[in-house]
Amino acid sequence: MCGILGIFDKKDLDVQYVQELSKRMRHRGPDEQDYELNESKTGIITHERLAIIDLQTGKQPIKGTNNAYVVHNGEIYNHMKLKATELKDYSFATKCDSEVIVKLYEKYGTDFCNLLDGVFGFIVMDGDKFMVARDPIGVKPLYYGQDKSGAYYFSSELKVIEDQVEKLEAFPPGHYFTKETGFVKYYQPEWEDDKKCTDQLDLEVLRDSLIDATKKRLMSDVPVGVLLSGGLDSSLVSSITSRLLKEEGKELHSFSIGLDDTAPDIIAAKEVADFIGTKHHAIHFSFEEGLAIIDKLVWHLETYDVTSIRASTPMYIMSKYITDMGIKVVLSGEGADEIFGGYLYFHNAPSDEEFQKETIRRVKLLSTADCLRADKSTMAWALEARVPFLDRNFLDVAMKIEPDAKRPNRTKGKIEKYILRKAFDDKQSPWLPEHILWRQKEQFSDGVGYSWIDDLVNHCAEQITDEEMEKAAELFPINTPTSKEAMYMRKIFAKHFPSESAAKTVKKWIPKWQENEDPSGRASTIHEKTTESVSI
């Protein structure tokens, strides 16, 4: 994982200044930094490197056979297969997975993104030409814009270029861009059309595809850990990872976080860790510690979305603990709730068709929510989070299953993600304790301890006046805050990122089909602890 920056068609290019811009995301790649300038001195690419693969010779930008160079943020999990097949006639100067990108560009031009199995934001610079692309779901962040002179800017984080361009936007997932073609949508899976999601459920195929997706993500030349909240998604990923590493005789470290030992996630994670045999670390944080980092966290996250900030706070604190241990890679469970309708509000879906449409919508919005949170709250401390549920092959299996098989009110009452649970409900060789496998969904910001959100809501209410709320639409006409907590976060965001374009990049996470629009799972009427009210 790394940070990339590219600037093109810039006539008065100042290399030293560009390096200073790149330095704004040094936290993403503290191991090495370098750049490459094109011959006309109107184009430049920079790279802030977090060394994960090929620690010795993987420095970027990486040169192709001729004059093309690449900078890449992410991982290409099938790079060895590509070297043995598509690129068998090419020689390689490094063992780095990123080098296959520039070689594929040299062989196929721009038509190669669907050959890549992995996550990425990359820039290829070929003289005065360039190509930029983002992975299918947007697991890795990428932004773009143009300045007054028409020069193009691309970067992993908004903060690098926000004050350089006139209009800033998030680079759309599943697309590539060249000056000649504009944006081209290369990723066009069948499951984007809900009417084609009619596959019969095959539990064995579903299970095996998730195991395969997890196995790919163990590719690393540095230690790997797992984020373990004790919920279904992270517990399954942890259990699979533990089994795979045990086959290699390796130990696995797992990590959970909560306000204290009574937090739902702390309790469940410890039980899972004992069951699957990981070396477990339970991290505690206080409300005061969480509150103290909000300002810096918003700067890292580049969002004012309430649910992202609530959930990112404990994740940010936990990430520092993990990197202090020397671990650079963790596997995480993001994506399952969107794929299988795991959020509690999905129980209110009025029909199979609407249920399926909402899963598709949520997956396509992951780059603005869970992927953004998982990447930026971990990469703030140079920690790479990998997400097996968002493997493109697993998505082809899971998203195309007919919605009638997925819907909880058609199967077992109020149990969400039913088919995923059934796929791993193995009595002969259990993956998880029975009651953990069927545990109620707790959104991460709830699971660390319910008082985290309650105290945060109360604090924000004390900081924001009624008069400020009356002027909310005047102060912030884009995505106008509707609660004092939202106003509190929005003011911090505006301090760091004042442009209108920056505000427009943020998408608010709002549940459907329920009266209370608070993103906490406890706002749902089916949550088992609805007596613990959530204010908005």
TASUL-V871386 format. One record per pair of residues at least 12 apart in sequence whose C-alpha atoms are under 8 Angstrom apart, sorted by the first residue. I is the first residue (numbers start at 1). J is the second residue. If there is no record, write none. Layout:
{{I;J} {I;J}}
This chain:
{{1;28} {1;29} {1;49} {1;50} {1;51} {1;52} {1;73} {1;74} {1;75} {1;382} {1;384} {2;28} {2;29} {2;47} {2;48} {2;49} {2;50} {2;72} {2;73} {2;74} {3;22} {3;25} {3;26} {3;28} {3;29} {3;47} {3;48} {3;49} {3;72} {3;73} {3;155} {3;156} {3;157} {4;22} {4;45} {4;46} {4;47} {4;48} {4;71} {4;72} {4;73} {4;121} {4;122} {4;123} {4;154} {4;155} {4;156} {5;22} {5;45} {5;46} {5;47} {5;153} {5;154} {5;155} {5;156} {6;43} {6;44} {6;45} {6;46} {6;123} {6;152} {6;153} {6;154} {6;155} {7;42} {7;43} {7;44} {7;45} {7;151} {7;152} {7;153} {7;154} {8;42} {8;43} {8;44} {8;128} {8;130} {8;151} {8;152} {8;153} {9;42} {9;43} {9;128} {9;150} {9;151} {9;152} {10;42} {10;43} {10;149} {10;150} {10;151} {10;152} {11;41} {11;42} {12;42} {13;41} {13;42} {13;43} {15;44} {19;35} {19;46} {21;160} {21;161} {22;46} {22;47} {22;48} {22;160} {23;48} {24;159} {24;160} {25;48} {25;157} {25;159} {25;160} {26;48} {27;379} {27;380} {27;381} {27;382} {28;48} {28;49} {28;50} {28;379} {28;380} {28;381} {28;382} {28;383} {29;47} {29;48} {29;49} {29;50} {29;51} {29;382} {30;48} {30;49} {30;50} {30;382} {31;48} {31;49} {31;50} {31;51} {32;47} {32;48} {32;49} {32;50} {32;51} {32;59} {33;46} {33;47} {33;48} {33;49} {33;60} {34;46} {34;47} {34;48} {34;59} {34;60} {34;61} {35;47} {35;60} {35;61} {36;61} {36;69} {38;125} {38;126} {38;127} {38;128} {39;127} {39;128} {40;127} {40;128} {42;128} {43;125} {43;128} {44;125} {45;61} {45;71} {45;123} {45;125} {46;61} {46;71} {47;60} {47;61} {47;71} {47;72} {50;382} {52;220} {52;221} {52;222} {52;328} {53;95} {53;96} {53;97} {53;220} {53;221} {53;222} {54;94} {54;95} {54;96} {54;221} {55;221} {57;94} {57;95} {57;96} {58;94} {58;95} {58;96} {62;98} {62;99} {62;102} {63;99} {63;102} {64;99} {64;102} {64;103} {64;106} {65;103} {65;106} {67;126} {67;127} {68;102} {68;106} {68;124} {68;125} {68;126} {68;127} {69;102} {69;124} {69;125} {69;126} {70;98} {70;99} {70;101} {70;102} {70;122} {70;123} {70;124} {70;125} {71;98} {71;122} {71;123} {71;124} {72;98} {72;120} {72;121} {72;122} {72;123} {73;120} {73;121} {73;122} {73;140} {73;156} {74;118} {74;119} {74;120} {74;121} {74;140} {75;97} {75;98} {75;118} {75;119} {75;120} {76;97} {76;98} {76;116} {76;117} {76;118} {76;119} {76;120} {77;97} {77;116} {77;117} {77;118} {77;216} {77;217} {77;219} {78;116} {78;117} {78;118} {79;97} {79;98} {79;100} {79;116} {80;97} {82;100} {83;100} {87;100} {87;103} {87;104} {90;103} {102;124} {110;131} {113;133} {113;186} {114;186} {114;187} {117;392} {118;135} {118;391} {119;134} {119;135} {119;136} {119;138} {119;139} {119;140} {120;133} {120;134} {120;135} {120;138} {120;139} {120;140} {121;133} {121;134} {121;135} {121;140} {121;141} {121;142} {121;156} {122;134} {129;178} {129;179} {130;178} {130;179} {131;176} {131;177} {131;178} {131;179} {132;176} {132;177} {132;178} {133;174} {133;175} {133;176} {133;177} {134;171} {134;172} {134;173} {134;174} {134;175} {134;176} {135;173} {135;174} {135;175} {136;173} {136;174} {136;175} {136;187} {136;392} {137;173} {137;174} {137;363} {137;364} {137;366} {137;367} {137;390} {138;172} {138;173} {138;174} {138;366} {138;367} {138;371} {139;366} {139;367} {139;371} {139;372} {139;375} {140;156} {140;367} {140;371} {140;372} {140;375} {141;156} {141;157} {141;170} {141;367} {141;372} {141;375} {142;154} {142;155} {142;156} {142;157} {142;158} {142;170} {142;171} {143;155} {143;156} {143;157} {143;158} {143;168} {143;169} {143;170} {143;171} {144;168} {144;169} {144;170} {144;171} {145;161} {145;165} {145;166} {145;167} {145;168} {145;169} {146;165} {146;166} {146;167} {146;168} {147;164} {147;165} {147;166} {147;167} {148;165} {148;166} {153;165} {158;302} {158;502} {159;302} {159;497} {162;497} {162;499} {162;502} {167;501} {168;501} {168;502} {168;505} {169;501} {169;502} {169;504} {169;505} {170;505} {173;367} {174;186} {174;187} {174;188} {175;187} {189;396} {190;396} {190;400} {191;360} {191;396} {191;399} {191;400} {192;360} {194;353} {194;356} {194;357} {194;360} {196;400} {197;399} {197;400} {197;401} {197;402} {197;403} {198;400} {198;401} {198;402} {198;403} {199;400} {199;401} {199;402} {200;401} {200;402} {201;401} {201;402} {201;405} {203;419} {203;420} {203;422} {203;423} {204;423} {205;397} {206;394} {206;397} {206;398} {206;420} {206;423} {207;420} {207;423} {207;424} {209;393} {209;394} {209;397} {210;388} {210;389} {210;394} {211;240} {213;388} {213;389} {213;391} {213;393} {213;394} {214;237} {214;240} {214;241} {214;388} {215;241} {215;244} {217;331} {217;386} {217;387} {217;388} {218;241} {222;327} {222;328} {222;329} {223;326} {223;327} {223;328} {223;329} {224;252} {224;253} {224;327} {224;328} {224;329} {224;330} {224;331} {225;252} {225;253} {225;254} {225;255} {225;327} {225;329} {225;330} {225;331} {226;238} {226;252} {226;253} {226;254} {226;255} {226;330} {226;331} {226;332} {227;254} {227;255} {227;256} {227;330} {227;331} {227;332} {227;333} {228;254} {228;255} {228;256} {228;269} {228;332} {229;255} {229;256} {229;257} {229;265} {229;266} {229;268} {229;269} {229;444} {229;447} {230;265} {230;266} {230;267} {230;268} {230;269} {230;270} {230;271} {230;272} {230;436} {231;265} {231;268} {231;269} {231;436} {231;439} {231;440} {231;441} {231;442} {232;421} {232;436} {232;437} {232;438} {232;439} {232;441} {233;333} {233;334} {233;336} {234;332} {234;333} {234;334} {235;269} {235;272} {235;333} {235;432} {236;431} {236;432} {237;331} {237;332} {237;333} {237;388} {238;254} {238;276} {238;331} {239;276} {239;431} {239;432} {240;431} {242;276} {242;277} {242;278} {243;276} {251;278} {251;279} {252;278} {252;279} {253;278} {253;279} {253;280} {253;281} {254;273} {254;278} {254;279} {254;280} {254;281} {255;280} {255;281} {255;282} {255;283} {255;318} {255;322} {256;269} {256;280} {256;281} {256;282} {256;283} {256;318} {257;282} {257;283} {257;284} {257;285} {257;314} {257;315} {257;318} {257;448} {258;282} {258;283} {258;284} {258;285} {258;314} {258;447} {258;448} {258;449} {259;284} {259;285} {259;286} {259;287} {259;448} {259;449} {259;452} {260;284} {260;285} {260;449} {261;284} {262;449} {263;447} {263;448} {263;449} {263;450} {264;447} {264;448} {264;449} {265;447} {265;448} {265;449} {266;282} {266;448} {268;436} {270;282} {272;432} {272;433} {272;436} {275;432} {275;433} {276;431} {276;432} {283;318} {285;314} {285;317} {287;452} {287;455} {287;456} {290;313} {290;314} {290;317} {291;456} {293;313} {294;309} {294;313} {295;492} {297;309} {297;312} {297;313} {297;316} {297;377} {298;489} {298;492} {298;493} {299;493} {299;496} {300;376} {300;377} {300;380} {301;372} {301;373} {301;376} {301;377} {302;493} {302;497} {303;493} {303;506} {304;486} {304;489} {304;490} {304;492} {304;493} {304;506} {305;486} {305;489} {305;506} {305;507} {305;508} {305;509} {306;485} {306;486} {306;489} {306;508} {306;509} {306;519} {307;445} {307;509} {307;519} {307;520} {308;369} {308;370} {308;373} {308;509} {309;373} {310;445} {310;453} {311;373} {311;444} {311;445} {312;373} {312;374} {312;377} {312;445} {313;377} {314;445} {314;448} {315;374} {315;377} {315;378} {316;377} {316;378} {316;380} {316;381} {319;377} {319;378} {319;381} {319;383} {320;378} {320;381} {322;383} {323;381} {323;382} {323;383} {327;383} {328;382} {328;383} {328;384} {329;383} {329;384} {329;385} {329;386} {330;383} {330;384} {330;385} {330;386} {331;385} {331;386} {331;387} {331;388} {332;385} {332;386} {332;387} {332;388} {333;387} {333;388} {333;389} {334;370} {334;371} {334;374} {334;387} {334;389} {334;390} {335;363} {335;366} {335;370} {335;387} {335;389} {335;390} {336;389} {337;417} {338;359} {338;360} {338;362} {338;363} {339;359} {339;360} {339;362} {339;363} {339;395} {339;398} {339;399} {340;359} {340;398} {340;399} {340;406} {340;416} {340;417} {340;420} {341;355} {341;359} {341;406} {341;407} {341;416} {341;417} {342;416} {342;417} {342;441} {343;416} {343;441} {343;443} {343;521} {344;416} {344;441} {344;521} {344;524} {344;526} {344;527} {345;511} {345;512} {345;513} {345;514} {345;521} {345;524} {346;512} {346;513} {347;407} {347;408} {347;409} {347;414} {347;416} {348;513} {348;514} {349;513} {352;403} {352;404} {352;407} {353;403} {355;403} {355;407} {356;403} {360;399} {368;506} {368;507} {369;507} {369;509} {405;419} {406;418} {406;419} {414;526} {415;438} {415;440} {416;440} {416;441} {421;437} {421;438} {425;437} {441;521} {442;521} {443;520} {443;521} {445;520} {446;520} {446;521} {446;522} {454;534} {454;535} {456;485} {457;484} {457;485} {457;535} {457;536} {460;484} {460;485} {460;488} {461;484} {461;485} {463;488} {464;484} {464;487} {464;488} {469;482} {469;483} {469;484} {469;487} {472;487} {478;500} {478;503} {478;504} {479;503} {479;504} {479;508} {483;536} {484;536} {485;536} {518;534} {518;535} {518;536} {520;534} {522;534}}
